[in-house]
Amino acid sequence: MRLAVLDVGSNTLHLLVVDAHHGAAPSAALSRKFELKLAQALNKDGELKKSAITNLIEALHQCQDEITKLDCEETLAFATSAIRDCTNSEEVLAQVLAETGIELQVLDGEHEAMLTFLAVRRWYGWSSGRLLVADIGGGSLEVAQGNDEHPDFAASLPLGAGRLTRDFFTSDPPDKSEIKALRKYVRATLAEELGEIFAHGKPEHVVATSKTFRQLARITGAAASSQGPFIRRILPANELSEWVETMSSMSAVERATLPGVSSGRAEQLLAGAIVAEETMDLLRVDMFEICPWALREGIILRRLDWFADQD
């Protein structure tokens, strides 16, 4: 069957159309992104601005045109932390439904972590043993761990790269005092939320996924995305630390010239790198392996599982 997935994230709206059936890997027919930066489009009261809502609805209309052209049988539409955390989320969802007919399902952070974990488990299989998965988004950091397809530990932390850039950095490049304050906050939040993670067991395979980790791996020497998803890519902790130091004195324009770094993500890459560095330190891991599958694939796989259960 042909499925469309609409992922309204903190940085982008991503339309993914796949041909898929239960027991097989989804095959992409279309992937299109709209850079909306919703996490940075909040007013002083934490509301998503009217202009951002208008841009979201316009992008959704364009996605609907693509979905119609490709004759998709079903559309799975969901939103993550940017919509989840804004103070006018109910009004945003109602306006989107009224103007597009799309009912966005807002995922809570724990559910987001679980679905990402499912995708990574299916990619690597049971031979990975106890699996630990980390995912830095624009608004949050998700961490999950477990032996099965359903993790026995899943957490969502307010440590997204876009959120932290907005809340801590006022200059470009940021002042050393701002970086110090951010690092202190990240450490304290990680210690509070993940301090007991190893009570569930020590992981045998440590994996990271999504855009921030992929870009960090790329600048530390991982293969370009153009070489395909089956090449092993890693993010070493020691090389990441060196790049955090280097990027701390670079402007967003300068970071955008680094391998694999898009201009739209360059501004928030330093904050994301600090979260990645501190997460690796707390989890006591010296390397993350990068998985090409993440939340969208988890959504698709869960839906295919549901269809299989109905047969």
C-alpha positions as YAML, in Angstrom:
chain: A
units: angstrom
residues:
- id: 1
  name: MET
  ca: [0.00, 0.00, 0.00]
- id: 2
  name: ARG
  ca: [1.03, 3.62, -0.44]
- id: 3
  name: LEU
  ca: [1.19, 5.68, 2.75]
- id: 4
  name: ALA
  ca: [1.83, 9.39, 3.25]
- id: 5
  name: VAL
  ca: [3.41, 10.63, 6.46]
- id: 6
  name: LEU
  ca: [3.17, 14.28, 7.49]
- id: 7
  name: ASP
  ca: [5.67, 15.06, 10.24]
- id: 8
  name: VAL
  ca: [5.24, 18.55, 11.73]
- id: 9
  name: GLY
  ca: [8.46, 19.02, 13.66]
- id: 10
  name: SER
  ca: [10.16, 21.89, 15.42]
- id: 11
  name: ASN
  ca: [12.28, 22.79, 12.38]
- id: 12
  name: THR
  ca: [10.56, 21.31, 9.35]
- id: 13
  name: LEU
  ca: [7.37, 19.89, 7.98]
- id: 14
  name: HIS
  ca: [8.44, 16.67, 6.27]
- id: 15
  name: LEU
  ca: [6.22, 14.84, 3.80]
- id: 16
  name: LEU
  ca: [7.28, 11.24, 3.23]
- id: 17
  name: VAL
  ca: [5.38, 8.97, 0.83]
- id: 18
  name: VAL
  ca: [6.25, 5.28, 0.94]
- id: 19
  name: ASP
  ca: [5.20, 2.03, -0.66]
- id: 20
  name: ALA
  ca: [5.06, -0.55, 2.10]
- id: 21
  name: HIS
  ca: [3.60, -3.78, 3.35]
- id: 22
  name: HIS
  ca: [4.02, -5.71, 6.56]
- id: 23
  name: GLY
  ca: [7.31, -7.58, 6.79]
- id: 24
  name: ALA
  ca: [9.16, -5.43, 4.25]
- id: 25
  name: ALA
  ca: [11.17, -2.23, 4.51]
- id: 26
  name: PRO
  ca: [9.20, 0.87, 3.42]
- id: 27
  name: SER
  ca: [10.34, 2.18, 0.03]
- id: 28
  name: ALA
  ca: [10.27, 5.97, -0.38]
- id: 29
  name: ALA
  ca: [8.34, 7.35, -3.34]
- id: 30
  name: LEU
  ca: [8.67, 11.00, -2.32]
- id: 31
  name: SER
  ca: [10.42, 13.00, 0.37]
- id: 32
  name: ARG
  ca: [9.81, 16.74, 0.60]
- id: 33
  name: LYS
  ca: [10.70, 19.19, 3.36]
- id: 34
  name: PHE
  ca: [9.41, 22.65, 4.27]
- id: 35
  name: GLU
  ca: [11.62, 24.65, 6.63]
- id: 36
  name: LEU
  ca: [9.19, 26.33, 9.02]
- id: 37
  name: LYS
  ca: [11.23, 26.67, 12.26]
- id: 38
  name: LEU
  ca: [8.10, 26.55, 14.42]
- id: 39
  name: ALA
  ca: [10.10, 26.20, 17.64]
- id: 40
  name: GLN
  ca: [11.58, 29.64, 17.01]
- id: 41
  name: ALA
  ca: [8.24, 31.24, 16.06]
- id: 42
  name: LEU
  ca: [6.81, 31.73, 19.53]
- id: 43
  name: ASN
  ca: [5.76, 35.03, 21.08]
- id: 44
  name: LYS
  ca: [6.60, 36.09, 24.64]
- id: 45
  name: ASP
  ca: [3.60, 34.13, 25.96]
- id: 46
  name: GLY
  ca: [4.75, 30.90, 24.33]
- id: 47
  name: GLU
  ca: [2.09, 31.03, 21.61]
- id: 48
  name: LEU
  ca: [2.83, 30.02, 18.03]
- id: 49
  name: LYS
  ca: [2.67, 33.22, 16.02]
- id: 50
  name: LYS
  ca: [-0.10, 33.76, 13.47]
- id: 51
  name: SER
  ca: [2.42, 34.08, 10.65]
- id: 52
  name: ALA
  ca: [3.88, 30.67, 11.54]
- id: 53
  name: ILE
  ca: [0.43, 29.08, 11.58]
- id: 54
  name: THR
  ca: [-0.26, 30.58, 8.15]
- id: 55
  name: ASN
  ca: [3.03, 29.19, 6.81]
- id: 56
  name: LEU
  ca: [2.23, 25.76, 8.26]
- id: 57
  name: ILE
  ca: [-1.21, 25.69, 6.64]
- id: 58
  name: GLU
  ca: [0.18, 26.81, 3.27]
- id: 59
  name: ALA
  ca: [2.79, 24.04, 3.40]
- id: 60
  name: LEU
  ca: [0.15, 21.48, 4.34]
- id: 61
  name: HIS
  ca: [-1.93, 22.49, 1.31]
- id: 62
  name: GLN
  ca: [1.11, 21.86, -0.91]
- id: 63
  name: CYS
  ca: [1.57, 18.47, 0.74]
- id: 64
  name: GLN
  ca: [-2.06, 17.61, 0.08]
- id: 65
  name: ASP
  ca: [-1.54, 18.31, -3.62]
- id: 66
  name: GLU
  ca: [1.42, 15.90, -3.69]
- id: 67
  name: ILE
  ca: [-0.51, 13.25, -1.75]
- id: 68
  name: THR
  ca: [-3.40, 13.46, -4.21]
- id: 69
  name: LYS
  ca: [-1.08, 13.21, -7.22]
- id: 70
  name: LEU
  ca: [0.59, 10.10, -5.81]
- id: 71
  name: ASP
  ca: [-2.73, 8.39, -5.01]
- id: 72
  name: CYS
  ca: [-1.93, 7.60, -1.37]
- id: 73
  name: GLU
  ca: [-4.29, 5.23, 0.41]
- id: 74
  name: GLU
  ca: [-3.81, 6.76, 3.84]
- id: 75
  name: THR
  ca: [-2.18, 9.80, 5.42]
- id: 76
  name: LEU
  ca: [-0.58, 9.64, 8.86]
- id: 77
  name: ALA
  ca: [-0.25, 13.20, 10.17]
- id: 78
  name: PHE
  ca: [1.44, 13.99, 13.46]
- id: 79
  name: ALA
  ca: [3.15, 16.80, 15.34]
- id: 80
  name: THR
  ca: [5.88, 16.79, 17.96]
- id: 81
  name: SER
  ca: [7.30, 19.24, 20.50]
- id: 82
  name: ALA
  ca: [6.76, 22.56, 18.68]
- id: 83
  name: ILE
  ca: [2.97, 22.06, 18.61]
- id: 84
  name: ARG
  ca: [2.94, 19.99, 21.80]
- id: 85
  name: ASP
  ca: [4.58, 22.71, 23.89]
- id: 86
  name: CYS
  ca: [3.13, 25.94, 22.51]
- id: 87
  name: THR
  ca: [0.50, 27.49, 24.75]
- id: 88
  name: ASN
  ca: [-2.08, 27.80, 21.95]
- id: 89
  name: SER
  ca: [-1.73, 24.25, 20.64]
- id: 90
  name: GLU
  ca: [-5.50, 23.55, 20.72]
- id: 91
  name: GLU
  ca: [-6.21, 26.64, 18.64]
- id: 92
  name: VAL
  ca: [-3.46, 25.72, 16.16]
- id: 93
  name: LEU
  ca: [-4.80, 22.19, 15.74]
- id: 94
  name: ALA
  ca: [-8.36, 23.47, 15.30]
- id: 95
  name: GLN
  ca: [-7.31, 25.99, 12.65]
- id: 96
  name: VAL
  ca: [-5.30, 23.38, 10.77]
- id: 97
  name: LEU
  ca: [-8.29, 21.01, 10.78]
- id: 98
  name: ALA
  ca: [-10.72, 23.73, 9.68]
- id: 99
  name: GLU
  ca: [-8.56, 24.99, 6.81]
- id: 100
  name: THR
  ca: [-7.00, 21.75, 5.54]
- id: 101
  name: GLY
  ca: [-9.14, 18.90, 6.87]
- id: 102
  name: ILE
  ca: [-5.99, 17.39, 8.38]
- id: 103
  name: GLU
  ca: [-6.29, 16.18, 11.95]
- id: 104
  name: LEU
  ca: [-2.80, 16.35, 13.39]
- id: 105
  name: GLN
  ca: [-2.10, 13.82, 16.13]
- id: 106
  name: VAL
  ca: [0.17, 15.33, 18.76]
- id: 107
  name: LEU
  ca: [2.65, 12.77, 20.08]
- id: 108
  name: ASP
  ca: [3.73, 13.02, 23.67]
- id: 109
  name: GLY
  ca: [7.48, 12.82, 24.24]
- id: 110
  name: GLU
  ca: [7.51, 9.33, 25.67]
- id: 111
  name: HIS
  ca: [5.49, 7.97, 22.75]
- id: 112
  name: GLU
  ca: [7.88, 9.72, 20.36]
- id: 113
  name: ALA
  ca: [10.83, 8.00, 22.05]
- id: 114
  name: MET
  ca: [9.11, 4.61, 21.85]
- id: 115
  name: LEU
  ca: [8.32, 4.87, 18.14]
- id: 116
  name: THR
  ca: [11.86, 5.98, 17.32]
- id: 117
  name: PHE
  ca: [13.14, 3.04, 19.34]
- id: 118
  name: LEU
  ca: [10.91, 0.66, 17.35]
- id: 119
  name: ALA
  ca: [12.35, 1.95, 14.07]
- id: 120
  name: VAL
  ca: [15.93, 1.53, 15.25]
- id: 121
  name: ARG
  ca: [15.22, -1.96, 16.60]
- id: 122
  name: ARG
  ca: [13.76, -3.04, 13.26]
- id: 123
  name: TRP
  ca: [16.75, -1.58, 11.39]
- id: 124
  name: TYR
  ca: [19.40, -3.38, 13.46]
- id: 125
  name: GLY
  ca: [17.44, -6.46, 14.55]
- id: 126
  name: TRP
  ca: [17.67, -8.65, 17.60]
- id: 127
  name: SER
  ca: [21.42, -9.20, 17.30]
- id: 128
  name: SER
  ca: [21.88, -5.73, 18.81]
- id: 129
  name: GLY
  ca: [20.82, -7.04, 22.20]
- id: 130
  name: ARG
  ca: [19.99, -4.34, 24.74]
- id: 131
  name: LEU
  ca: [19.62, -1.21, 22.64]
- id: 132
  name: LEU
  ca: [19.96, 2.44, 23.69]
- id: 133
  name: VAL
  ca: [18.65, 5.11, 21.33]
- id: 134
  name: ALA
  ca: [19.09, 8.90, 21.47]
- id: 135
  name: ASP
  ca: [17.44, 11.48, 19.21]
- id: 136
  name: ILE
  ca: [17.99, 15.25, 19.34]
- id: 137
  name: GLY
  ca: [15.20, 17.20, 17.68]
- id: 138
  name: GLY
  ca: [14.48, 20.88, 17.49]
- id: 139
  name: GLY
  ca: [12.45, 20.95, 20.68]
- id: 140
  name: SER
  ca: [13.41, 17.87, 22.68]
- id: 141
  name: LEU
  ca: [15.85, 15.05, 23.29]
- id: 142
  name: GLU
  ca: [14.41, 11.53, 23.35]
- id: 143
  name: VAL
  ca: [16.22, 8.61, 24.96]
- id: 144
  name: ALA
  ca: [14.99, 5.02, 25.11]
- id: 145
  name: GLN
  ca: [16.50, 1.69, 26.08]
- id: 146
  name: GLY
  ca: [15.39, -1.94, 26.09]
- id: 147
  name: ASN
  ca: [15.80, -5.55, 25.03]
- id: 148
  name: ASP
  ca: [12.61, -5.82, 22.98]
- id: 149
  name: GLU
  ca: [10.70, -3.71, 20.45]
- id: 150
  name: HIS
  ca: [9.04, -1.84, 23.31]
- id: 151
  name: PRO
  ca: [11.65, -0.08, 25.49]
- id: 152
  name: ASP
  ca: [11.66, -0.54, 29.24]
- id: 153
  name: PHE
  ca: [12.93, 3.04, 29.62]
- id: 154
  name: ALA
  ca: [11.74, 6.01, 27.54]
- id: 155
  name: ALA
  ca: [12.13, 9.69, 28.30]
- id: 156
  name: SER
  ca: [11.71, 13.03, 26.56]
- id: 157
  name: LEU
  ca: [13.74, 16.00, 27.80]
- id: 158
  name: PRO
  ca: [13.39, 19.72, 26.90]
- id: 159
  name: LEU
  ca: [16.83, 19.72, 25.30]
- id: 160
  name: GLY
  ca: [16.09, 20.30, 21.63]
- id: 161
  name: ALA
  ca: [18.69, 22.18, 19.61]
- id: 162
  name: GLY
  ca: [16.30, 24.87, 18.42]
- id: 163
  name: ARG
  ca: [14.74, 25.41, 21.82]
- id: 164
  name: LEU
  ca: [18.12, 25.80, 23.55]
- id: 165
  name: THR
  ca: [19.47, 28.12, 20.86]
- id: 166
  name: ARG
  ca: [16.43, 30.36, 21.31]
- id: 167
  name: ASP
  ca: [16.57, 30.31, 25.11]
- id: 168
  name: PHE
  ca: [20.33, 30.64, 25.73]
- id: 169
  name: PHE
  ca: [22.10, 32.32, 22.81]
- id: 170
  name: THR
  ca: [21.72, 36.03, 22.09]
- id: 171
  name: SER
  ca: [24.78, 36.58, 19.88]
- id: 172
  name: ASP
  ca: [26.38, 34.86, 16.91]
- id: 173
  name: PRO
  ca: [28.72, 33.27, 17.75]
- id: 174
  name: PRO
  ca: [27.43, 33.00, 21.32]
- id: 175
  name: ASP
  ca: [29.29, 34.50, 24.24]
- id: 176
  name: LYS
  ca: [31.37, 32.13, 26.36]
- id: 177
  name: SER
  ca: [29.15, 32.85, 29.36]
- id: 178
  name: GLU
  ca: [26.08, 31.80, 27.36]
- id: 179
  name: ILE
  ca: [27.74, 28.53, 26.35]
- id: 180
  name: LYS
  ca: [28.72, 27.91, 29.98]
- id: 181
  name: ALA
  ca: [25.15, 28.52, 31.16]
- id: 182
  name: LEU
  ca: [23.75, 26.23, 28.50]
- id: 183
  name: ARG
  ca: [26.16, 23.44, 29.36]
- id: 184
  name: LYS
  ca: [25.31, 23.74, 33.05]
- id: 185
  name: TYR
  ca: [21.59, 23.51, 32.29]
- id: 186
  name: VAL
  ca: [22.03, 20.53, 29.98]
- id: 187
  name: ARG
  ca: [24.12, 18.64, 32.54]
- id: 188
  name: ALA
  ca: [21.62, 19.26, 35.33]
- id: 189
  name: THR
  ca: [18.64, 18.22, 33.19]
- id: 190
  name: LEU
  ca: [20.33, 15.05, 31.96]
- id: 191
  name: ALA
  ca: [21.38, 14.06, 35.47]
- id: 192
  name: GLU
  ca: [17.86, 14.55, 36.80]
- id: 193
  name: GLU
  ca: [16.07, 12.74, 33.98]
- id: 194
  name: LEU
  ca: [18.55, 10.01, 33.02]
- id: 195
  name: GLY
  ca: [20.32, 9.37, 36.30]
- id: 196
  name: GLU
  ca: [18.65, 5.99, 36.81]
- id: 197
  name: ILE
  ca: [18.81, 4.74, 33.23]
- id: 198
  name: PHE
  ca: [21.42, 2.05, 33.91]
- id: 199
  name: ALA
  ca: [19.21, 0.54, 36.60]
- id: 200
  name: HIS
  ca: [17.45, -1.05, 33.61]
- id: 201
  name: GLY
  ca: [20.67, -2.69, 32.40]
- id: 202
  name: LYS
  ca: [23.77, -1.76, 30.48]
- id: 203
  name: PRO
  ca: [23.24, -1.30, 26.72]
- id: 204
  name: GLU
  ca: [25.04, -3.53, 24.23]
- id: 205
  name: HIS
  ca: [24.44, -1.27, 21.21]
- id: 206
  name: VAL
  ca: [24.29, 2.53, 21.44]
- id: 207
  name: VAL
  ca: [22.60, 4.36, 18.57]
- id: 208
  name: ALA
  ca: [21.69, 7.93, 17.64]
- id: 209
  name: THR
  ca: [19.31, 9.06, 14.95]
- id: 210
  name: SER
  ca: [17.79, 12.08, 13.18]
- id: 211
  name: LYS
  ca: [19.22, 15.22, 11.60]
- id: 212
  name: THR
  ca: [21.35, 16.74, 14.36]
- id: 213
  name: PHE
  ca: [23.26, 13.53, 15.01]
- id: 214
  name: ARG
  ca: [23.65, 12.84, 11.27]
- id: 215
  name: GLN
  ca: [25.15, 16.28, 10.68]
- id: 216
  name: LEU
  ca: [27.50, 15.95, 13.65]
- id: 217
  name: ALA
  ca: [28.64, 12.56, 12.38]
- id: 218
  name: ARG
  ca: [29.19, 14.02, 8.92]
- id: 219
  name: ILE
  ca: [31.48, 16.82, 10.14]
- id: 220
  name: THR
  ca: [33.50, 14.28, 12.14]
- id: 221
  name: GLY
  ca: [34.13, 12.25, 8.99]
- id: 222
  name: ALA
  ca: [31.12, 10.02, 8.35]
- id: 223
  name: ALA
  ca: [30.11, 9.24, 4.76]
- id: 224
  name: ALA
  ca: [27.79, 11.65, 2.96]
- id: 225
  name: SER
  ca: [24.09, 10.77, 2.71]
- id: 226
  name: SER
  ca: [24.49, 10.48, -1.06]
- id: 227
  name: GLN
  ca: [26.43, 7.24, -0.49]
- id: 228
  name: GLY
  ca: [23.26, 5.53, 0.72]
- id: 229
  name: PRO
  ca: [21.82, 4.29, 4.02]
- id: 230
  name: PHE
  ca: [23.75, 1.03, 4.35]
- id: 231
  name: ILE
  ca: [27.20, 2.48, 5.04]
- id: 232
  name: ARG
  ca: [28.10, 2.36, 8.71]
- id: 233
  name: ARG
  ca: [28.34, 5.84, 10.19]
- id: 234
  name: ILE
  ca: [29.57, 6.74, 13.66]
- id: 235
  name: LEU
  ca: [29.93, 9.78, 15.90]
- id: 236
  name: PRO
  ca: [33.04, 9.46, 18.14]
- id: 237
  name: ALA
  ca: [32.88, 11.34, 21.45]
- id: 238
  name: ASN
  ca: [36.48, 12.59, 21.32]
- id: 239
  name: GLU
  ca: [36.11, 14.08, 17.84]
- id: 240
  name: LEU
  ca: [32.75, 15.61, 18.76]
- id: 241
  name: SER
  ca: [34.35, 17.40, 21.71]
- id: 242
  name: GLU
  ca: [37.01, 18.88, 19.42]
- id: 243
  name: TRP
  ca: [34.32, 20.14, 17.06]
- id: 244
  name: VAL
  ca: [32.26, 21.64, 19.88]
- id: 245
  name: GLU
  ca: [35.29, 23.72, 20.79]
- id: 246
  name: THR
  ca: [35.81, 24.75, 17.16]
- id: 247
  name: MET
  ca: [32.15, 25.56, 16.50]
- id: 248
  name: SER
  ca: [31.92, 27.67, 19.65]
- id: 249
  name: SER
  ca: [33.85, 30.45, 17.89]
- id: 250
  name: MET
  ca: [32.13, 30.06, 14.51]
- id: 251
  name: SER
  ca: [29.15, 32.04, 13.28]
- id: 252
  name: ALA
  ca: [26.09, 30.30, 11.84]
- id: 253
  name: VAL
  ca: [27.23, 31.31, 8.35]
- id: 254
  name: GLU
  ca: [30.60, 29.70, 8.97]
- id: 255
  name: ARG
  ca: [29.03, 26.50, 10.36]
- id: 256
  name: ALA
  ca: [26.90, 26.25, 7.22]
- id: 257
  name: THR
  ca: [30.09, 25.69, 5.21]
- id: 258
  name: LEU
  ca: [30.91, 22.50, 7.14]
- id: 259
  name: PRO
  ca: [30.32, 19.15, 5.38]
- id: 260
  name: GLY
  ca: [26.69, 18.07, 5.52]
- id: 261
  name: VAL
  ca: [25.47, 21.11, 7.46]
- id: 262
  name: SER
  ca: [22.47, 22.92, 5.98]
- id: 263
  name: SER
  ca: [22.05, 26.67, 6.35]
- id: 264
  name: GLY
  ca: [18.73, 26.11, 8.08]
- id: 265
  name: ARG
  ca: [20.31, 23.99, 10.82]
- id: 266
  name: ALA
  ca: [23.63, 25.77, 11.20]
- id: 267
  name: GLU
  ca: [22.36, 28.27, 13.78]
- id: 268
  name: GLN
  ca: [21.29, 25.57, 16.21]
- id: 269
  name: LEU
  ca: [24.03, 23.02, 15.54]
- id: 270
  name: LEU
  ca: [26.27, 24.20, 18.39]
- id: 271
  name: ALA
  ca: [23.52, 23.75, 20.97]
- id: 272
  name: GLY
  ca: [22.74, 20.31, 19.52]
- id: 273
  name: ALA
  ca: [26.43, 19.38, 19.65]
- id: 274
  name: ILE
  ca: [26.64, 20.35, 23.33]
- id: 275
  name: VAL
  ca: [23.58, 18.21, 24.10]
- id: 276
  name: ALA
  ca: [25.13, 15.29, 22.21]
- id: 277
  name: GLU
  ca: [28.47, 15.71, 23.99]
- id: 278
  name: GLU
  ca: [26.91, 15.89, 27.46]
- id: 279
  name: THR
  ca: [24.57, 12.98, 26.72]
- id: 280
  name: MET
  ca: [27.50, 10.78, 25.69]
- id: 281
  name: ASP
  ca: [29.39, 11.81, 28.83]
- id: 282
  name: LEU
  ca: [26.48, 11.01, 31.16]
- id: 283
  name: LEU
  ca: [25.75, 7.72, 29.41]
- id: 284
  name: ARG
  ca: [29.47, 6.88, 29.50]
- id: 285
  name: VAL
  ca: [29.67, 5.98, 25.81]
- id: 286
  name: ASP
  ca: [32.56, 6.82, 23.51]
- id: 287
  name: MET
  ca: [30.65, 6.46, 20.24]
- id: 288
  name: PHE
  ca: [27.16, 6.57, 18.77]
- id: 289
  name: GLU
  ca: [26.31, 4.57, 15.66]
- id: 290
  name: ILE
  ca: [24.00, 6.54, 13.37]
- id: 291
  name: CYS
  ca: [20.74, 4.89, 12.27]
- id: 292
  name: PRO
  ca: [19.01, 6.09, 9.07]
- id: 293
  name: TRP
  ca: [15.55, 5.26, 10.45]
- id: 294
  name: ALA
  ca: [13.81, 7.37, 13.07]
- id: 295
  name: LEU
  ca: [10.35, 8.55, 14.14]
- id: 296
  name: ARG
  ca: [8.67, 8.62, 10.72]
- id: 297
  name: GLU
  ca: [9.68, 5.03, 10.02]
- id: 298
  name: GLY
  ca: [8.47, 4.06, 13.48]
- id: 299
  name: ILE
  ca: [5.06, 5.57, 12.71]
- id: 300
  name: ILE
  ca: [4.88, 3.64, 9.44]
- id: 301
  name: LEU
  ca: [5.98, 0.34, 10.98]
- id: 302
  name: ARG
  ca: [3.47, 0.62, 13.82]
- id: 303
  name: ARG
  ca: [0.67, 1.29, 11.35]
- id: 304
  name: LEU
  ca: [1.67, -1.70, 9.22]
- id: 305
  name: ASP
  ca: [1.69, -3.84, 12.36]
- id: 306
  name: TRP
  ca: [-1.87, -2.69, 13.04]
- id: 307
  name: PHE
  ca: [-3.00, -3.63, 9.54]
- id: 308
  name: ALA
  ca: [-1.39, -7.08, 9.92]
- id: 309
  name: ASP
  ca: [-3.25, -7.62, 13.20]
- id: 310
  name: GLN
  ca: [-6.57, -6.96, 11.44]
- id: 311
  name: ASP
  ca: [-6.03, -9.77, 8.93]
...
